[in-house]
Structure formats: structure tokens, C-alpha cells
Amino acid sequence: MEDTLYSFENRQKAVRRKHTRMAKGYVTKLNKHGVFVQEPDHKASGYVMRKLMIALVGLLTFKSFVLYWLGSDVYQGKVDALNTGTAIDKAGAFLMQIDPLSAQIAQLFKFFTA
């Protein structure tokens, strides 16, 4: 009796999991027997991409504000000093180097504060 109950609970969990996945989207396909079946859509979730974009925009805003606050000469000196450190420091220097977009955003900060 316990085996039957265990088997039923496993089937029930599988149905619930499939239902949850299909609630996020499904596609209708024709299987090899000629029967139309609906399967969960395997498109990637936007959750990870959204978090990645938020982090990227945050980093860009931070870089631009620090560039505006320190000025380009002092900022570049700090990045050069960071570049002479360990591997982690060099990775940070690579991320924090002045790029055209952060320089333009820093110019916008100057425009709004003047």
C-alpha cells in the first residue's frame, strides 16, 4: 500500500511541476504518432537577464558618478594604481576604466549640476 501511495505522490508532483511550467508558456507539437501534444516552452526566463541589466546599469552609473566627482585625470590615476595590483585589482581596473558611455554620462552629470 505504501508503494502505491508513494507512486501516486510522485506522479502528482510531476503533474504539478508540468502544470507550473506550462503556466509560463507552452507550445503545441505533433509527436511521432500524429497526436498533437502541448509541452512547456523552454525559453529562458527573463529574471536572470533583468538582474544582469540592473547590475550593468548600476555599475555604469557608479562609474560615471565617480568620474564626474573626481575628474578624469584623478580617476585615471586611481585606475592606473589599481592596475598595478593583484589579479583581482587588475580585473577591477579593467571594469572601471573610462569608456565613452560613462564619459558621456559624466558630462550629463556636469550639465545637470551646473
CNS distance restraints for C-alpha pairs under 8 A (distance, minus, plus):
assign (resid   1 and name CA) (resid   5 and name CA) 6.36 0.50 0.50
assign (resid   2 and name CA) (resid   6 and name CA) 6.01 0.50 0.50
assign (resid   3 and name CA) (resid   7 and name CA) 6.02 0.50 0.50
assign (resid   4 and name CA) (resid   8 and name CA) 6.11 0.50 0.50
assign (resid   5 and name CA) (resid   9 and name CA) 6.16 0.50 0.50
assign (resid   6 and name CA) (resid  10 and name CA) 6.26 0.50 0.50
assign (resid   7 and name CA) (resid  11 and name CA) 6.28 0.50 0.50
assign (resid   8 and name CA) (resid  12 and name CA) 6.08 0.50 0.50
assign (resid   9 and name CA) (resid  13 and name CA) 6.12 0.50 0.50
assign (resid  10 and name CA) (resid  14 and name CA) 6.27 0.50 0.50
assign (resid  11 and name CA) (resid  15 and name CA) 6.24 0.50 0.50
assign (resid  12 and name CA) (resid  16 and name CA) 6.21 0.50 0.50
assign (resid  13 and name CA) (resid  17 and name CA) 6.10 0.50 0.50
assign (resid  14 and name CA) (resid  18 and name CA) 6.15 0.50 0.50
assign (resid  15 and name CA) (resid  19 and name CA) 6.02 0.50 0.50
assign (resid  16 and name CA) (resid  20 and name CA) 6.13 0.50 0.50
assign (resid  17 and name CA) (resid  21 and name CA) 6.28 0.50 0.50
assign (resid  18 and name CA) (resid  22 and name CA) 6.01 0.50 0.50
assign (resid  18 and name CA) (resid  40 and name CA) 7.18 0.50 0.50
assign (resid  19 and name CA) (resid  23 and name CA) 6.09 0.50 0.50
assign (resid  20 and name CA) (resid  24 and name CA) 6.96 0.50 0.50
assign (resid  21 and name CA) (resid  25 and name CA) 7.02 0.50 0.50
assign (resid  21 and name CA) (resid  40 and name CA) 5.72 0.50 0.50
assign (resid  21 and name CA) (resid  41 and name CA) 7.77 0.50 0.50
assign (resid  22 and name CA) (resid  26 and name CA) 5.26 0.50 0.50
assign (resid  22 and name CA) (resid  39 and name CA) 7.03 0.50 0.50
assign (resid  22 and name CA) (resid  40 and name CA) 4.63 0.50 0.50
assign (resid  22 and name CA) (resid  41 and name CA) 7.07 0.50 0.50
assign (resid  24 and name CA) (resid  40 and name CA) 7.74 0.50 0.50
assign (resid  24 and name CA) (resid  41 and name CA) 7.68 0.50 0.50
assign (resid  25 and name CA) (resid  40 and name CA) 6.05 0.50 0.50
assign (resid  25 and name CA) (resid  41 and name CA) 5.37 0.50 0.50
assign (resid  26 and name CA) (resid  38 and name CA) 6.34 0.50 0.50
assign (resid  26 and name CA) (resid  39 and name CA) 5.42 0.50 0.50
assign (resid  26 and name CA) (resid  40 and name CA) 4.21 0.50 0.50
assign (resid  26 and name CA) (resid  41 and name CA) 4.37 0.50 0.50
assign (resid  27 and name CA) (resid  38 and name CA) 5.59 0.50 0.50
assign (resid  27 and name CA) (resid  39 and name CA) 5.55 0.50 0.50
assign (resid  27 and name CA) (resid  40 and name CA) 6.34 0.50 0.50
assign (resid  27 and name CA) (resid  41 and name CA) 5.68 0.50 0.50
assign (resid  28 and name CA) (resid  36 and name CA) 6.51 0.50 0.50
assign (resid  28 and name CA) (resid  37 and name CA) 5.64 0.50 0.50
assign (resid  28 and name CA) (resid  38 and name CA) 4.38 0.50 0.50
assign (resid  28 and name CA) (resid  39 and name CA) 6.43 0.50 0.50
assign (resid  29 and name CA) (resid  36 and name CA) 5.55 0.50 0.50
assign (resid  29 and name CA) (resid  37 and name CA) 5.43 0.50 0.50
assign (resid  29 and name CA) (resid  38 and name CA) 6.25 0.50 0.50
assign (resid  29 and name CA) (resid  39 and name CA) 7.49 0.50 0.50
assign (resid  30 and name CA) (resid  34 and name CA) 5.80 0.50 0.50
assign (resid  30 and name CA) (resid  35 and name CA) 5.55 0.50 0.50
assign (resid  30 and name CA) (resid  36 and name CA) 4.50 0.50 0.50
assign (resid  30 and name CA) (resid  37 and name CA) 6.20 0.50 0.50
assign (resid  31 and name CA) (resid  35 and name CA) 5.59 0.50 0.50
assign (resid  31 and name CA) (resid  36 and name CA) 6.35 0.50 0.50
assign (resid  31 and name CA) (resid  37 and name CA) 6.79 0.50 0.50
assign (resid  45 and name CA) (resid  49 and name CA) 7.76 0.50 0.50
assign (resid  46 and name CA) (resid  50 and name CA) 5.95 0.50 0.50
assign (resid  47 and name CA) (resid  51 and name CA) 6.34 0.50 0.50
assign (resid  48 and name CA) (resid  52 and name CA) 6.16 0.50 0.50
assign (resid  49 and name CA) (resid  53 and name CA) 6.13 0.50 0.50
assign (resid  50 and name CA) (resid  54 and name CA) 6.22 0.50 0.50
assign (resid  51 and name CA) (resid  55 and name CA) 6.23 0.50 0.50
assign (resid  52 and name CA) (resid  56 and name CA) 6.17 0.50 0.50
assign (resid  53 and name CA) (resid  57 and name CA) 6.09 0.50 0.50
assign (resid  54 and name CA) (resid  58 and name CA) 6.03 0.50 0.50
assign (resid  55 and name CA) (resid  59 and name CA) 6.12 0.50 0.50
assign (resid  56 and name CA) (resid  60 and name CA) 6.17 0.50 0.50
assign (resid  57 and name CA) (resid  61 and name CA) 6.06 0.50 0.50
assign (resid  58 and name CA) (resid  62 and name CA) 6.07 0.50 0.50
assign (resid  59 and name CA) (resid  63 and name CA) 6.06 0.50 0.50
assign (resid  60 and name CA) (resid  64 and name CA) 6.10 0.50 0.50
assign (resid  60 and name CA) (resid 102 and name CA) 6.17 0.50 0.50
assign (resid  61 and name CA) (resid  65 and name CA) 6.10 0.50 0.50
assign (resid  61 and name CA) (resid 102 and name CA) 7.41 0.50 0.50
assign (resid  61 and name CA) (resid 105 and name CA) 7.71 0.50 0.50
assign (resid  62 and name CA) (resid  66 and name CA) 6.16 0.50 0.50
assign (resid  63 and name CA) (resid  67 and name CA) 6.01 0.50 0.50
assign (resid  63 and name CA) (resid  96 and name CA) 6.52 0.50 0.50
assign (resid  63 and name CA) (resid 102 and name CA) 6.45 0.50 0.50
assign (resid  64 and name CA) (resid  68 and name CA) 6.07 0.50 0.50
assign (resid  64 and name CA) (resid 102 and name CA) 4.78 0.50 0.50
assign (resid  64 and name CA) (resid 103 and name CA) 6.45 0.50 0.50
assign (resid  64 and name CA) (resid 105 and name CA) 5.78 0.50 0.50
assign (resid  64 and name CA) (resid 106 and name CA) 4.81 0.50 0.50
assign (resid  65 and name CA) (resid  69 and name CA) 6.02 0.50 0.50
assign (resid  65 and name CA) (resid 106 and name CA) 6.17 0.50 0.50
assign (resid  65 and name CA) (resid 109 and name CA) 7.36 0.50 0.50
assign (resid  66 and name CA) (resid  70 and name CA) 5.98 0.50 0.50
assign (resid  66 and name CA) (resid  71 and name CA) 7.98 0.50 0.50
assign (resid  66 and name CA) (resid  75 and name CA) 7.63 0.50 0.50
assign (resid  67 and name CA) (resid  71 and name CA) 5.46 0.50 0.50
assign (resid  67 and name CA) (resid  72 and name CA) 5.98 0.50 0.50
assign (resid  67 and name CA) (resid  75 and name CA) 5.98 0.50 0.50
assign (resid  67 and name CA) (resid 102 and name CA) 7.90 0.50 0.50
assign (resid  67 and name CA) (resid 103 and name CA) 7.40 0.50 0.50
assign (resid  67 and name CA) (resid 106 and name CA) 6.28 0.50 0.50
assign (resid  68 and name CA) (resid  72 and name CA) 7.52 0.50 0.50
assign (resid  68 and name CA) (resid 106 and name CA) 4.91 0.50 0.50
assign (resid  68 and name CA) (resid 107 and name CA) 7.28 0.50 0.50
assign (resid  68 and name CA) (resid 109 and name CA) 6.78 0.50 0.50
assign (resid  68 and name CA) (resid 110 and name CA) 6.95 0.50 0.50
assign (resid  70 and name CA) (resid  74 and name CA) 5.88 0.50 0.50
assign (resid  70 and name CA) (resid  75 and name CA) 5.82 0.50 0.50
assign (resid  71 and name CA) (resid  75 and name CA) 5.99 0.50 0.50
assign (resid  72 and name CA) (resid  76 and name CA) 5.94 0.50 0.50
assign (resid  73 and name CA) (resid  77 and name CA) 6.25 0.50 0.50
assign (resid  74 and name CA) (resid  78 and name CA) 6.30 0.50 0.50
assign (resid  75 and name CA) (resid  79 and name CA) 6.31 0.50 0.50
assign (resid  76 and name CA) (resid  80 and name CA) 6.07 0.50 0.50
assign (resid  76 and name CA) (resid  97 and name CA) 7.40 0.50 0.50
assign (resid  76 and name CA) (resid  98 and name CA) 7.49 0.50 0.50
assign (resid  77 and name CA) (resid  81 and name CA) 6.15 0.50 0.50
assign (resid  78 and name CA) (resid  82 and name CA) 6.16 0.50 0.50
assign (resid  79 and name CA) (resid  83 and name CA) 6.13 0.50 0.50
assign (resid  79 and name CA) (resid  93 and name CA) 5.29 0.50 0.50
assign (resid  79 and name CA) (resid  96 and name CA) 6.82 0.50 0.50
assign (resid  79 and name CA) (resid  97 and name CA) 6.40 0.50 0.50
assign (resid  80 and name CA) (resid  84 and name CA) 6.75 0.50 0.50
assign (resid  80 and name CA) (resid  93 and name CA) 7.30 0.50 0.50
assign (resid  81 and name CA) (resid  85 and name CA) 7.28 0.50 0.50
assign (resid  82 and name CA) (resid  89 and name CA) 5.48 0.50 0.50
assign (resid  82 and name CA) (resid  90 and name CA) 6.29 0.50 0.50
assign (resid  82 and name CA) (resid  92 and name CA) 7.33 0.50 0.50
assign (resid  82 and name CA) (resid  93 and name CA) 5.58 0.50 0.50
assign (resid  83 and name CA) (resid  89 and name CA) 6.17 0.50 0.50
assign (resid  83 and name CA) (resid  90 and name CA) 4.61 0.50 0.50
assign (resid  83 and name CA) (resid  91 and name CA) 7.99 0.50 0.50
assign (resid  83 and name CA) (resid  92 and name CA) 7.93 0.50 0.50
assign (resid  83 and name CA) (resid  93 and name CA) 5.36 0.50 0.50
assign (resid  83 and name CA) (resid  94 and name CA) 7.78 0.50 0.50
assign (resid  84 and name CA) (resid  89 and name CA) 7.62 0.50 0.50
assign (resid  84 and name CA) (resid  90 and name CA) 6.97 0.50 0.50
assign (resid  85 and name CA) (resid  89 and name CA) 5.27 0.50 0.50
assign (resid  85 and name CA) (resid  90 and name CA) 6.29 0.50 0.50
assign (resid  86 and name CA) (resid  90 and name CA) 6.21 0.50 0.50
assign (resid  87 and name CA) (resid  91 and name CA) 6.21 0.50 0.50
assign (resid  88 and name CA) (resid  92 and name CA) 6.22 0.50 0.50
assign (resid  89 and name CA) (resid  93 and name CA) 6.11 0.50 0.50
assign (resid  90 and name CA) (resid  94 and name CA) 6.12 0.50 0.50
assign (resid  91 and name CA) (resid  95 and name CA) 6.33 0.50 0.50
assign (resid  92 and name CA) (resid  96 and name CA) 6.02 0.50 0.50
assign (resid  93 and name CA) (resid  97 and name CA) 5.88 0.50 0.50
assign (resid  98 and name CA) (resid 102 and name CA) 6.64 0.50 0.50
assign (resid  98 and name CA) (resid 103 and name CA) 6.64 0.50 0.50
assign (resid  99 and name CA) (resid 103 and name CA) 6.25 0.50 0.50
assign (resid 100 and name CA) (resid 104 and name CA) 6.18 0.50 0.50
assign (resid 101 and name CA) (resid 105 and name CA) 6.26 0.50 0.50
assign (resid 102 and name CA) (resid 106 and name CA) 6.08 0.50 0.50
assign (resid 103 and name CA) (resid 107 and name CA) 6.31 0.50 0.50
assign (resid 104 and name CA) (resid 108 and name CA) 6.39 0.50 0.50
assign (resid 105 and name CA) (resid 109 and name CA) 6.36 0.50 0.50
assign (resid 106 and name CA) (resid 110 and name CA) 6.41 0.50 0.50
assign (resid 107 and name CA) (resid 111 and name CA) 6.25 0.50 0.50
assign (resid 108 and name CA) (resid 112 and name CA) 6.27 0.50 0.50
assign (resid 109 and name CA) (resid 113 and name CA) 6.17 0.50 0.50
assign (resid 110 and name CA) (resid 114 and name CA) 5.98 0.50 0.50
